[in-house]
Amino acid sequence: MCLKLMNKIICCAGIEFMGLKQISLKSYYILAAIMTFITQNSYAQNLGKSVNYNNSWEIGFSGGVSKYLESANPHANAVYKRFNYWNADYNGNFSLFLIKNISPTFWAEIEWVNTKLSGSWNPANGYPVPPNISDADLPIFKTGINQWHLIHGINLNQLIAPAIATNKWHTFIMGGVGMTLVKGLASNDLFSDKFELLFLYGGGIEYKINTKIRVRIETAINKIRTDRLDGFHTVDNNSFSISRINESYQYSSIGMSYRLGKAESMYRKIRNSKFKSVSRKNKR
């Protein structure tokens, strides 16, 4: 029942965001709270059943590449619904993260990501050159990204086929919300630094080297409620008011994590607890 409810919530949230409706900040926090409740509820239901349960913490880092994707205009009368003016570059990214393993199927993660987005105007894209810019001096953009987000992840192997799932490797999907500090780095960017709301989703594969160290490859799409990722604002048709544009970028990375503390299965914890209880009775 919990899994059906979670699927419905994720699908509804994804459709609403991809439809680019105006979603309030409060809605994102409510969604994150619901996902947290579902994972905790799932853990409580399986507390006495799982023999591989590992309520542990992990710290880790990752590195990879990032790339600007596109802008999306939610207005019904927009000439271009989805557009990309740029030949976007690949730039390096770096992240640090902290993971809380809630159950064999679910985990929560707090991550900080630092990267840069850049590109040059693509004259072959068919879009008109911005005002006051000549064809001989086409614009470029450079944007710095400092991002903090909360992710909930799902181990697909454990979710779909727990009876045959191995603890050596697994595929996963993830989704979350967070805040991005967008910083203009190009000389033509006149906008001040500002925190913006983001929603992200993605997936990957993870491999356990030993009981302490894991490596993973992942990719994520980051949709940000801003028109500043490329340093240019889009205006409404026949007016000078700024449209509510949503822009996105993608990052892909290879990471490594280290598990803190001593791993111990729930079966062993229950067994040790019972043994201690019996020992105390015998002493009496």
C-alpha positions in Angstrom: 0.0 0.0 0.0 2.8 2.4 0.9 4.6 1.7 -2.4 1.4 2.3 -4.4 0.9 5.6 -2.6 4.5 6.6 -3.2 4.3 5.8 -6.9 1.2 7.9 -7.2 2.8 10.9 -5.3 6.0 10.7 -7.4 4.0 10.5 -10.7 1.7 13.3 -9.8 4.6 15.5 -8.7 6.6 14.7 -11.9 3.6 15.4 -14.2 2.9 18.7 -12.4 6.5 19.9 -12.6 7.1 18.7 -16.2 3.9 20.5 -17.0 5.5 23.6 -15.6 2.7 24.6 -13.4 3.4 27.2 -10.7 4.2 25.0 -7.7 4.8 26.7 -4.4 7.8 26.1 -2.2 5.5 24.7 0.5 4.4 22.0 -2.0 7.9 20.8 -2.4 8.5 20.6 1.4 5.2 18.7 1.8 6.3 16.2 -0.9 9.7 15.7 0.9 7.9 15.2 4.2 5.6 12.6 2.7 8.5 10.7 1.2 10.3 10.7 4.5 7.1 9.4 6.3 6.7 6.6 3.7 10.3 5.4 4.0 10.1 5.5 7.8 6.8 3.6 7.7 8.3 1.0 5.5 11.2 0.5 7.9 8.8 0.2 10.8 6.8 -2.5 9.0 9.9 -4.6 8.2 11.8 -4.0 11.4 11.3 -7.5 12.7 11.5 -9.3 9.4 14.7 -8.2 7.7 17.9 -10.1 8.4 20.0 -7.8 6.2 18.8 -4.5 7.7 21.6 -2.1 8.2 20.8 1.2 9.9 24.1 2.9 9.1 25.6 6.1 8.0 27.9 6.7 5.1 30.1 9.7 4.0 31.4 10.1 0.5 32.4 12.2 -2.5 32.0 12.2 -6.2 33.3 13.9 -9.4 32.1 14.1 -12.9 30.7 16.5 -15.6 27.7 18.9 -15.9 26.0 20.4 -18.9 23.2 23.0 -19.4 20.1 21.4 -21.0 17.3 23.8 -21.8 14.8 26.5 -20.9 11.1 25.9 -20.7 8.3 28.5 -20.9 5.1 27.6 -19.1 2.9 30.4 -20.7 0.2 29.2 -23.1 1.0 31.9 -25.6 4.8 31.3 -25.6 6.3 31.2 -29.1 8.9 28.6 -27.9 7.8 26.1 -25.2 11.2 24.5 -24.8 14.4 26.0 -26.2 18.2 26.1 -26.0 20.1 28.9 -27.5 23.5 27.4 -26.8 26.3 25.1 -27.7 26.6 24.0 -24.1 30.0 22.9 -22.7 30.8 20.0 -20.4 32.2 21.2 -17.1 33.6 19.4 -14.1 31.6 18.9 -10.9 32.4 17.8 -7.4 30.2 16.8 -4.5 30.2 15.7 -0.9 27.4 13.7 0.6 26.1 12.1 3.8 23.8 9.0 3.5 21.4 7.5 6.1 20.5 3.9 5.2 16.9 3.5 6.5 16.3 -0.1 5.2 17.7 -2.4 2.5 15.3 -0.7 0.1 15.3 3.0 1.1 17.9 5.6 2.0 18.1 9.4 2.5 21.0 11.6 1.4 22.1 15.2 1.9 24.5 16.4 -0.8 26.4 19.5 -1.7 27.3 20.0 -5.4 29.7 22.5 -6.9 29.9 23.0 -10.7 29.9 25.5 -13.5 27.7 25.8 -16.6 28.9 27.5 -19.8 28.3 27.7 -23.5 28.4 29.8 -26.7 25.5 31.1 -28.8 24.5 28.6 -31.5 23.8 30.5 -34.7 22.3 27.4 -36.3 19.5 27.0 -33.7 17.1 29.4 -35.6 16.4 31.7 -32.6 16.8 35.4 -33.1 20.0 37.1 -31.7 19.3 39.1 -28.5 18.8 42.9 -29.0 21.9 45.1 -29.1 24.1 42.1 -30.0 25.6 41.7 -33.5 26.2 38.5 -35.4 29.9 39.3 -35.2 29.9 39.4 -31.4 27.7 36.5 -30.3 27.1 36.0 -26.6 28.5 33.4 -24.2 27.4 32.4 -20.7 29.2 31.2 -17.6 27.3 30.4 -14.4 28.5 29.1 -11.1 26.4 26.5 -9.2 26.5 25.8 -5.4 23.7 23.4 -4.6 22.4 21.7 -1.5 19.6 19.0 -1.8 17.9 16.2 0.1 17.5 13.0 -1.8 15.4 9.9 -1.2 16.7 6.8 -3.0 15.2 3.4 -3.8 17.1 0.2 -4.3 15.3 -1.3 -7.3 16.8 -4.8 -6.8 15.4 -5.0 -3.3 12.1 -3.4 -4.4 11.4 -5.6 -7.4 13.0 -8.9 -6.5 14.1 -9.0 -2.9 14.3 -12.8 -2.8 17.1 -12.9 -5.4 18.7 -9.5 -4.8 22.4 -9.5 -4.0 24.0 -7.1 -1.6 27.1 -6.9 -3.9 25.5 -4.5 -6.4 22.2 -2.8 -7.2 20.5 -0.3 -9.5 18.7 2.7 -8.0 16.4 5.6 -8.7 16.3 8.8 -6.7 14.5 12.1 -6.4 14.6 15.1 -4.1 14.4 18.9 -3.6 16.9 21.5 -2.6 18.3 25.0 -3.1 20.8 26.3 -5.7 22.9 29.4 -5.4 23.2 30.7 -9.0 26.2 33.0 -9.5 26.8 34.9 -12.8 30.5 34.5 -14.0 30.3 36.1 -17.4 31.0 39.8 -18.0 27.5 40.2 -19.6 25.7 38.8 -16.6 24.2 41.7 -14.6 22.1 39.7 -12.2 22.8 39.4 -8.5 23.5 36.0 -6.9 20.4 34.3 -5.6 19.1 31.1 -4.1 16.6 29.2 -6.3 14.4 26.2 -5.6 15.2 23.0 -7.5 13.7 19.5 -8.1 15.9 16.7 -9.2 15.5 13.0 -10.3 17.8 10.4 -11.6 19.3 7.0 -11.1 22.4 4.9 -11.3 24.2 1.7 -10.2 26.2 1.0 -7.1 28.8 -1.7 -6.3 30.0 -2.8 -2.9 33.8 -3.4 -2.8 33.7 -4.6 0.8 31.6 -4.1 4.0 32.9 -0.5 4.3 33.5 0.9 0.8 31.0 1.4 -2.1 31.3 3.0 -5.5 28.5 4.3 -7.7 27.8 5.8 -11.1 24.8 8.2 -11.3 23.2 10.8 -13.4 20.5 13.4 -12.4 18.4 16.0 -14.1 18.1 19.2 -12.1 15.1 21.5 -12.8 15.5 24.9 -11.3 12.9 27.6 -10.9 14.9 30.3 -12.5 15.7 32.0 -15.8 19.3 32.7 -14.8 21.2 29.5 -15.5 22.3 30.9 -18.9 22.6 34.5 -17.8 19.7 35.7 -20.1 16.1 36.6 -19.3 13.2 35.8 -21.6 10.4 38.4 -21.9 6.7 37.8 -22.6 5.4 38.4 -26.1 4.6 42.0 -26.9 5.6 43.2 -23.4 8.7 43.8 -21.3 7.7 41.7 -18.3 9.9 38.7 -17.6 8.5 35.3 -18.2 8.6 32.6 -15.5 11.1 30.4 -17.2 12.3 27.1 -15.7 15.7 25.9 -16.7 17.6 22.6 -16.3 21.0 21.0 -16.3 22.3 17.5 -16.0 25.2 16.1 -14.0 26.8 12.7 -14.2 29.4 11.4 -11.7 31.4 8.6 -10.2 31.4 8.5 -6.4 32.8 6.5 -3.5 31.3 6.2 0.0 32.6 4.9 3.3 30.3 3.3 5.9 30.7 4.6 9.5 30.5 2.4 12.5 30.2 -1.4 12.8 27.7 -3.2 10.5 25.3 -5.5 12.3 22.2 -7.2 11.0 18.9 -6.8 12.7 18.8 -10.6 13.2 22.0 -10.4 15.1 20.8 -7.4 17.2 17.6 -9.2 18.2 19.5 -12.4 18.9 22.1 -10.6 21.1 19.3 -8.8 22.9 17.5 -12.1 23.7 20.8 -13.7 24.8 21.5 -10.9 27.2 17.9 -11.1 28.6 18.2 -14.9 29.1 21.7 -14.4 30.8 20.3 -11.9 33.3 17.4 -14.3 34.2 19.9 -17.1 34.8 22.0 -15.0 37.0 19.0 -14.3 39.2 
